[in-house]
């Protein structure tokens, strides 16, 4: 088992997972199909090999919704970036 930090509710709580790749983690954590995944602030593909202590975030990449959806995404992305920056500063 690996201990990683996974974005949840604006924070990055540590959790143990059985997965060794992002693809397997998608299944284990039931991530939304088509979501974009980043590890330690960098976008990764499903074959990325997870490592102890990785900081993982998944963001749904819904392309619909027009202007207000775009505004919501900006604020959501800003909150994600603030949380990720704070988490990375702890390491």
TIMI-2910 file (N, C-alpha, C, CB; in pm, 1 decimal, decimal comma, always signed):
<rs>
+----------+----------+----------+----------+----------+----------+----------+----------+----------+----------+----------+----------+------+
!      n_x !      n_y !      n_z !     ca_x !     ca_y !     ca_z !      c_x !      c_y !      c_z !     cb_x !     cb_y !     cb_z ! resn !
+----------+----------+----------+----------+----------+----------+----------+----------+----------+----------+----------+----------+------+
!    +82,8 !   -119,0 !     +0,0 !     +0,0 !     +0,0 !     +0,0 !    +87,2 !   +125,2 !     +0,0 !    -94,2 !     -0,1 !   +120,9 !  Unk !
!    +40,4 !   +224,5 !    -73,0 !   +109,3 !   +353,1 !    -78,7 !    +30,7 !   +456,5 !     +1,8 !   +127,3 !   +400,0 !   -225,8 !  Unk !
!   +102,1 !   +548,3 !    +64,6 !    +38,6 !   +662,3 !   +128,7 !    +56,5 !   +781,9 !    +36,3 !    +98,9 !   +689,9 !   +271,1 !  Unk !
!    -57,0 !   +836,3 !     -9,1 !    -55,3 !   +954,4 !    -94,8 !   -153,6 !  +1055,9 !    -36,6 !    -92,1 !   +918,0 !   -243,6 !  Unk !
!   -148,4 !  +1178,0 !    -88,3 !   -243,5 !  +1281,1 !    -48,7 !   -334,0 !  +1306,7 !   -168,2 !   -170,9 !  +1412,9 !     -1,9 !  Unk !
!   -465,6 !  +1301,2 !   -143,8 !   -563,2 !  +1313,5 !   -251,4 !   -654,7 !  +1432,3 !   -223,4 !   -645,6 !  +1183,1 !   -266,7 !  Unk !
!   -670,3 !  +1519,0 !   -323,6 !   -755,4 !  +1636,3 !   -306,3 !   -896,6 !  +1595,0 !   -270,6 !   -755,9 !  +1721,9 !   -432,9 !  Unk !
!   -947,0 !  +1656,1 !   -163,5 !  -1083,0 !  +1629,0 !   -118,8 !  -1133,2 !  +1749,4 !    -41,3 !  -1089,5 !  +1500,2 !    -31,8 !  Unk !
!  -1238,1 !  +1812,7 !    -90,3 !  -1297,3 !  +1925,1 !    -20,2 !  -1204,7 !  +2043,0 !     +2,5 !  -1347,8 !  +1879,5 !   +108,7 !  Unk !
!  -1114,1 !  +2069,4 !    -89,1 !  -1023,9 !  +2182,7 !    -76,8 !   -897,1 !  +2154,0 !     +0,4 !  -1094,3 !  +2294,0 !    -12,7 !  Unk !
!   -881,8 !  +2031,9 !    +50,4 !   -760,0 !  +1994,1 !   +121,4 !   -699,4 !  +1869,3 !    +60,4 !   -788,5 !  +1971,7 !   +270,0 !  Unk !
!   -592,2 !  +1821,5 !   +120,0 !   -523,0 !  +1703,6 !    +69,9 !   -497,8 !  +1605,9 !   +183,9 !   -390,6 !  +1742,8 !     +1,9 !  Unk !
!   -603,6 !  +1536,1 !   +231,0 !   -581,6 !  +1438,3 !   +337,4 !   -500,3 !  +1318,8 !   +288,4 !   -715,1 !  +1390,7 !   +393,3 !  Unk !
!   -420,0 !  +1263,8 !   +376,1 !   -340,3 !  +1146,9 !   +340,9 !   -428,3 !  +1023,3 !   +346,3 !   -218,4 !  +1131,7 !   +435,4 !  Unk !
!   -406,8 !   +932,6 !   +252,0 !   -479,9 !   +805,3 !   +252,5 !   -393,6 !   +696,1 !   +192,9 !   -612,6 !   +817,0 !   +174,6 !  Unk !
!   -422,4 !   +574,7 !   +233,4 !   -351,9 !   +458,4 !   +179,8 !   -431,9 !   +403,1 !    +63,3 !   -330,3 !   +349,3 !   +289,2 !  Unk !
!   -360,9 !   +371,1 !    -45,1 !   -426,8 !   +316,1 !   -163,4 !   -354,9 !   +189,5 !   -208,1 !   -430,2 !   +420,0 !   -278,1 !  Unk !
!   -427,1 !   +104,8 !   -278,6 !   -370,3 !    -18,5 !   -332,5 !   -313,7 !     +1,2 !   -472,2 !   -475,1 !   -127,7 !   -334,7 !  Unk !
!   -353,3 !   +108,5 !   -538,5 !   -315,9 !   +132,8 !   -678,1 !   -169,0 !   +169,0 !   -691,3 !   -401,6 !   +243,7 !   -737,4 !  Unk !
!   -111,4 !   +129,7 !   -805,1 !    +27,1 !   +166,8 !   -834,3 !    +35,2 !   +264,9 !   -951,0 !   +109,9 !    +42,1 !   -865,0 !  Unk !
!    -76,1 !   +281,5 !  -1025,5 !    -79,0 !   +376,0 !  -1137,6 !   -202,5 !   +466,1 !  -1124,9 !    -79,7 !   +300,1 !  -1274,7 !  Unk !
!   -200,8 !   +576,4 !  -1198,3 !   -316,2 !   +665,9 !  -1200,1 !   -437,7 !   +594,1 !  -1257,3 !   -285,6 !   +792,7 !  -1281,8 !  Unk !
!   -418,3 !   +513,5 !  -1360,2 !   -530,5 !   +439,3 !  -1418,6 !   -599,5 !   +351,7 !  -1315,7 !   -482,6 !   +353,8 !  -1534,7 !  Unk !
!   -521,4 !   +280,0 !  -1236,9 !   -578,4 !   +194,6 !  -1132,1 !   -642,0 !   +280,0 !  -1022,2 !   -469,7 !   +102,2 !  -1072,0 !  Unk !
!   -580,6 !   +394,5 !   -993,5 !   -634,8 !   +483,6 !   -890,7 !   -770,2 !   +539,0 !   -932,5 !   -537,7 !   +598,5 !   -862,6 !  Unk !
!   -785,9 !   +567,4 !  -1061,3 !   -916,5 !   +614,0 !  -1111,3 !  -1026,6 !   +514,7 !  -1074,9 !   -912,1 !   +634,3 !  -1264,9 !  Unk !
!   -997,8 !   +387,0 !  -1093,6 !  -1095,5 !   +283,1 !  -1062,1 !  -1114,6 !   +271,5 !   -911,2 !  -1051,3 !   +147,9 !  -1120,7 !  Unk !
!  -1005,0 !   +265,0 !   -838,0 !  -1012,0 !   +248,0 !   -692,1 !  -1090,7 !   +360,2 !   -624,5 !   -871,2 !   +241,8 !   -633,5 !  Unk !
!  -1067,9 !   +484,6 !   -668,0 !  -1133,1 !   +599,0 !   -604,7 !  -1259,3 !   +644,9 !   -678,2 !  -1035,9 !   +713,7 !   -595,6 !  Unk !
!  -1296,8 !   +569,5 !   -783,4 !  -1416,4 !   +599,1 !   -862,1 !  -1416,4 !   +743,6 !   -912,1 !  -1542,0 !   +572,6 !   -779,0 !  Unk !
!  -1303,8 !   +783,9 !   -972,9 !  -1291,7 !   +918,9 !  -1028,2 !  -1381,0 !   +932,8 !  -1150,9 !  -1144,6 !   +950,7 !  -1064,5 !  Unk !
!  -1428,0 !  +1053,1 !  -1175,4 !  -1513,1 !  +1082,7 !  -1289,4 !  -1439,5 !  +1051,7 !  -1419,2 !  -1558,2 !  +1229,5 !  -1286,7 !  Unk !
!  -1506,8 !   +981,6 !  -1508,9 !  -1448,8 !   +950,7 !  -1639,2 !  -1419,1 !  +1081,6 !  -1711,2 !  -1544,3 !   +860,5 !  -1723,9 !  Unk !
!  -1300,1 !  +1093,7 !  -1767,3 !  -1261,6 !  +1213,2 !  -1840,2 !  -1200,1 !  +1322,0 !  -1754,1 !  -1379,2 !  +1267,7 !  -1909,7 !  Unk !
!  -1186,1 !  +1296,0 !  -1624,8 !  -1126,2 !  +1397,9 !  -1538,4 !   -976,8 !  +1409,7 !  -1567,3 !  -1150,0 !  +1364,0 !  -1389,2 !  Unk !
!   -924,5 !  +1530,5 !  -1548,9 !   -782,1 !  +1555,0 !  -1564,6 !   -715,6 !  +1531,2 !  -1430,0 !   -754,3 !  +1699,6 !  -1617,1 !  Unk !
!   -604,6 !  +1458,1 !  -1429,0 !   -535,7 !  +1425,6 !  -1304,1 !   -397,6 !  +1489,1 !  -1304,4 !   -525,1 !  +1272,3 !  -1284,6 !  Unk !
!   -363,0 !  +1550,4 !  -1191,5 !   -227,6 !  +1602,5 !  -1176,4 !   -166,0 !  +1542,6 !  -1050,5 !   -227,5 !  +1758,4 !  -1169,9 !  Unk !
!    -35,3 !  +1524,5 !  -1055,6 !    +41,3 !  +1473,5 !   -942,4 !   +151,7 !  +1573,8 !   -913,7 !    +99,7 !  +1330,4 !   -971,3 !  Unk !
!   +155,0 !  +1620,9 !   -790,6 !   +253,8 !  +1720,0 !   -749,3 !   +252,8 !  +1842,7 !   -840,8 !   +392,8 !  +1657,5 !   -747,5 !  Unk !
!   +131,0 !  +1879,1 !   -886,7 !   +114,4 !  +1998,9 !   -967,0 !   +137,3 !  +1983,3 !  -1115,8 !   +203,8 !  +2100,4 !   -917,6 !  Unk !
!   +162,5 !  +1860,8 !  -1164,3 !   +188,9 !  +1836,1 !  -1305,3 !    +87,9 !  +1736,7 !  -1360,8 !   +332,3 !  +1784,3 !  -1325,6 !  Unk !
!    +29,3 !  +1768,3 !  -1476,1 !    -65,0 !  +1677,1 !  -1539,7 !     +1,8 !  +1545,6 !  -1576,1 !   -125,4 !  +1741,2 !  -1663,9 !  Unk !
!    -68,7 !  +1435,0 !  -1552,5 !    -12,8 !  +1302,6 !  -1580,0 !   -113,2 !  +1217,9 !  -1656,9 !    +27,5 !  +1232,0 !  -1448,9 !  Unk !
!    -64,0 !  +1109,3 !  -1715,3 !   -148,5 !  +1014,0 !  -1787,2 !   -173,6 !   +893,2 !  -1697,6 !    -82,5 !   +970,5 !  -1922,1 !  Unk !
!   -261,3 !   +805,3 !  -1744,1 !   -300,9 !   +689,0 !  -1664,2 !   -186,0 !   +593,6 !  -1633,2 !   -408,9 !   +613,8 !  -1735,4 !  Unk !
!    -78,1 !   +596,4 !  -1711,1 !    +32,3 !   +503,7 !  -1684,9 !   +134,9 !   +558,4 !  -1585,1 !   +101,9 !   +470,0 !  -1814,7 !  Unk !
!   +110,4 !   +678,5 !  -1531,1 !   +201,8 !   +734,8 !  -1430,4 !   +210,1 !   +641,1 !  -1309,5 !   +154,7 !   +876,9 !  -1386,1 !  Unk !
!   +332,3 !   +610,5 !  -1267,1 !   +355,6 !   +523,4 !  -1150,7 !   +352,9 !   +606,7 !  -1023,2 !   +491,4 !   +448,1 !  -1163,4 !  Unk !
!   +255,4 !   +578,4 !   -937,8 !   +243,5 !   +650,5 !   -811,2 !   +362,0 !   +621,3 !   -720,9 !   +113,1 !   +613,6 !   -740,2 !  Unk !
!   +399,1 !   +721,8 !   -642,6 !   +508,4 !   +708,4 !   -547,0 !   +460,9 !   +753,7 !   -409,8 !   +632,0 !   +790,2 !   -592,1 !  Unk !
!   +522,4 !   +699,8 !   -308,3 !   +491,1 !   +737,0 !   -170,3 !   +496,7 !   +888,9 !   -155,4 !   +589,3 !   +668,6 !    -70,9 !  Unk !
!   +391,6 !   +947,5 !    -96,8 !   +389,3 !  +1090,4 !    -69,4 !   +339,1 !  +1178,3 !   -182,7 !   +523,5 !  +1133,6 !    -33,0 !  Unk !
!   +303,9 !  +1118,9 !   -298,8 !   +251,8 !  +1199,7 !   -409,2 !   +127,7 !  +1276,4 !   -365,4 !   +219,4 !  +1110,9 !   -530,7 !  Unk !
!   +110,2 !  +1395,7 !   -423,2 !     -7,9 !  +1478,3 !   -400,3 !    -89,9 !  +1473,6 !   -529,0 !    +30,7 !  +1627,3 !   -360,4 !  Unk !
!   -209,8 !  +1415,0 !   -521,0 !   -291,3 !  +1386,4 !   -638,9 !   -419,1 !  +1469,5 !   -638,2 !   -325,4 !  +1237,1 !   -645,5 !  Unk !
!   -451,6 !  +1527,4 !   -753,3 !   -576,0 !  +1603,0 !   -768,4 !   -640,2 !  +1565,4 !   -900,6 !   -550,5 !  +1756,5 !   -761,0 !  Unk !
!   -772,0 !  +1549,7 !   -898,8 !   -847,4 !  +1522,4 !  -1021,1 !   -950,8 !  +1632,6 !  -1037,6 !   -915,4 !  +1380,7 !  -1016,8 !  Unk !
!   -958,8 !  +1687,9 !  -1159,5 !  -1053,5 !  +1794,6 !  -1189,5 !  -1136,3 !  +1751,8 !  -1308,8 !   -980,9 !  +1929,7 !  -1217,0 !  Unk !
!  -1267,4 !  +1761,2 !  -1294,0 !  -1356,4 !  +1725,5 !  -1403,0 !  -1342,0 !  +1828,4 !  -1513,9 !  -1503,2 !  +1716,2 !  -1354,6 !  Unk !
!  -1318,9 !  +1783,5 !  -1634,4 !  -1295,9 !  +1873,6 !  -1747,5 !  -1419,9 !  +1887,4 !  -1834,5 !  -1179,3 !  +1823,8 !  -1831,6 !  Unk !
!  -1532,4 !  +1918,9 !  -1772,6 !  -1658,3 !  +1940,8 !  -1843,4 !  -1646,6 !  +2066,6 !  -1929,2 !  -1777,1 !  +1953,0 !  -1743,4 !  Unk !
!  -1666,7 !  +2054,3 !  -2058,7 !  -1646,7 !  +2166,4 !  -2150,0 !  -1775,6 !  +2243,3 !  -2178,4 !  -1588,0 !  +2116,6 !  -2279,6 !  Unk !
!  -1885,3 !  +2213,4 !  -2108,1 !  -2011,5 !  +2280,8 !  -2135,8 !  -2041,9 !  +2382,9 !  -2027,1 !  -2125,9 !  +2179,0 !  -2147,1 !  Unk !
!  -2141,5 !  +2467,9 !  -2052,9 !  -2188,6 !  +2557,6 !  -1949,7 !  -2172,9 !  +2705,2 !  -1979,5 !  -2119,5 !  +2527,4 !  -1826,2 !  Unk !
!  -2097,5 !  +2742,6 !  -2081,3 !  -2086,0 !  +2881,1 !  -2119,8 !  -2013,0 !  +2968,5 !  -2020,3 !  -2218,9 !  +2935,5 !  -2142,3 !  Unk !
!  -2048,6 !  +3097,0 !  -2022,0 !  -1978,4 !  +3199,1 !  -1944,3 !  -1976,0 !  +3169,4 !  -1794,9 !  -2042,1 !  +3333,3 !  -1967,3 !  Unk !
!  -2089,6 !  +3139,5 !  -1734,4 !  -2094,1 !  +3119,5 !  -1588,6 !  -2018,8 !  +2994,3 !  -1547,0 !  -2238,8 !  +3111,0 !  -1540,3 !  Unk !
!  -2021,3 !  +2892,6 !  -1629,7 !  -1942,9 !  +2771,6 !  -1600,6 !  -1794,0 !  +2803,6 !  -1606,6 !  -1977,7 !  +2657,6 !  -1700,5 !  Unk !
!  -1754,6 !  +2887,9 !  -1700,8 !  -1614,1 !  +2928,3 !  -1710,9 !  -1572,1 !  +3006,6 !  -1586,6 !  -1590,7 !  +3013,1 !  -1838,0 !  Unk !
!  -1656,9 !  +3097,1 !  -1538,8 !  -1626,9 !  +3173,5 !  -1417,6 !  -1613,8 !  +3079,7 !  -1297,8 !  -1736,6 !  +3279,4 !  -1391,2 !  Unk !
!  -1705,6 !  +2985,0 !  -1284,8 !  -1700,2 !  +2889,2 !  -1173,9 !  -1570,5 !  +2809,8 !  -1178,1 !  -1820,9 !  +2793,8 !  -1178,4 !  Unk !
!  -1528,8 !  +2769,6 !  -1297,6 !  -1405,0 !  +2692,9 !  -1311,4 !  -1283,3 !  +2775,0 !  -1270,0 !  -1388,6 !  +2644,7 !  -1455,2 !  Unk !
!  -1283,8 !  +2904,6 !  -1302,6 !  -1171,9 !  +2989,9 !  -1263,4 !  -1159,9 !  +2992,6 !  -1111,5 !  -1189,8 !  +3133,2 !  -1319,0 !  Unk !
!  -1272,0 !  +3014,3 !  -1042,5 !  -1267,7 !  +3019,1 !   -896,4 !  -1231,4 !  +2883,2 !   -837,9 !  -1402,2 !  +3065,8 !   -840,8 !  Unk !
!  -1284,6 !  +2776,5 !   -896,3 !  -1252,2 !  +2641,8 !   -848,3 !  -1104,2 !  +2612,5 !   -870,1 !  -1339,1 !  +2535,7 !   -919,8 !  Unk !
!  -1052,1 !  +2651,0 !   -986,2 !   -911,0 !  +2629,9 !  -1015,8 !   -824,7 !  +2710,2 !   -919,9 !   -879,6 !  +2668,3 !  -1161,1 !  Unk !
!   -864,1 !  +2832,1 !   -890,2 !   -788,5 !  +2916,5 !   -797,2 !   -784,0 !  +2851,4 !   -659,4 !   -851,0 !  +3057,9 !   -788,0 !  Unk !
!   -898,3 !  +2798,4 !   -612,5 !   -901,5 !  +2731,0 !   -482,6 !   -811,3 !  +2608,0 !   -484,6 !  -1046,2 !  +2691,0 !   -445,3 !  Unk !
!   -813,5 !  +2533,3 !   -595,0 !   -727,6 !  +2416,6 !   -609,6 !   -580,6 !  +2457,4 !   -603,9 !   -758,0 !  +2343,5 !   -741,4 !  Unk !
!   -545,6 !  +2562,4 !   -679,2 !   -405,7 !  +2606,1 !   -681,8 !   -359,9 !  +2656,1 !   -544,5 !   -386,7 !  +2716,7 !   -786,6 !  Unk !
!   -447,2 !  +2728,2 !   -474,5 !   -412,6 !  +2774,1 !   -339,9 !   -389,9 !  +2655,6 !   -245,9 !   -523,3 !  +2865,3 !   -284,3 !  Unk !
!   -478,2 !  +2556,8 !   -251,8 !   -465,0 !  +2438,8 !   -166,3 !   -339,7 !  +2359,0 !   -201,9 !   -589,6 !  +2349,8 !   -178,4 !  Unk !
!   -313,4 !  +2344,5 !   -332,2 !   -194,4 !  +2270,5 !   -375,4 !    -67,8 !  +2342,8 !   -333,6 !   -195,5 !  +2250,2 !   -527,3 !  Unk !
!    -64,2 !  +2475,2 !   -348,7 !    +52,7 !  +2552,2 !   -308,8 !    +78,9 !  +2537,3 !   -159,5 !    +34,4 !  +2699,6 !   -345,0 !  Unk !
!    -26,6 !  +2543,5 !    -80,4 !    -12,3 !  +2528,0 !    +65,2 !    +38,1 !  +2388,2 !    +99,4 !   -147,1 !  +2554,8 !   +136,5 !  Unk !
!    -12,1 !  +2287,2 !    +31,3 !    +28,8 !  +2148,5 !    +59,0 !   +175,6 !  +2126,4 !    +19,3 !    -63,0 !  +2048,6 !    -17,3 !  Unk !
!   +214,7 !  +2180,1 !    -95,9 !   +352,5 !  +2162,3 !   -142,0 !   +450,2 !  +2236,9 !    -50,7 !   +367,5 !  +2211,4 !   -287,5 !  Unk !
!   +406,2 !  +2348,0 !     +8,3 !   +493,3 !  +2423,8 !    +99,2 !   +522,2 !  +2345,7 !   +227,1 !   +429,4 !  +2558,6 !   +134,0 !  Unk !
!   +433,9 !  +2253,0 !   +262,4 !   +453,0 !  +2171,6 !   +382,1 !   +563,4 !  +2068,4 !   +364,2 !   +323,7 !  +2102,1 !   +418,9 !  Unk !
!   +594,0 !  +2034,7 !   +240,8 !   +690,0 !  +1926,5 !   +213,7 !   +831,3 !  +1976,9 !   +211,5 !   +658,7 !  +1858,9 !    +82,2 !  Unk !
+----------+----------+----------+----------+----------+----------+----------+----------+----------+----------+----------+----------+------+
</rs>
